[in-house]
C-alpha cells in the first residue's frame, strides 16, 4: 500500500554524559553521571518549551541511553514509553537507519537515542551528499532531521534535511 508523502521528523539524541564504569564493569551498564542526568533533563525541558512532540521513542538498551531517553521524555512531558532495542547498542549508521525504517507507520515523529559515532554518522548519511558531513556530537546533542516520506520504510541516504543540531551546552548557562 502506497502512502502519500508527508513530513516525517527524526529527533536523534546522543546519550548524555555517563560514568566511566558500570556496576558490573560492563560498558552497557554504565549509568548516567549526575551531570548526564542534568543534561538529559535540560534537553527534555527544551523540547517541552518548543512543544516538539514525538509519537515513538527507540533507544539503545545500554543504561546510559535508556536513562537519557526516559529523562528526556519525562522532562518534556511526552506521553510515550521509550522502547529499548538491542540492535541500537553501539550501532553503525546503516544499522540505525534500518531501525528507523522499521518504525511504526503511525509514528511520523520519531526519537532515536543512541551512541556516538552512530548518531552523528546517521545524521550525515541522511543529510549530506555521500555522507560526508562531519558533525561535532558531544554527549547530549540533539539533531532534528525532516524528510518527505510515504513511510519510514522509504527513508534513504540523502533524503533528509538537517533542521538543527543542538548540543546541550548551548542550553545551559
Order of alpha helices (4+ residues) and beta strands (2+ residues): beta-alpha-beta-alpha-beta-alpha-beta-alpha-beta-beta
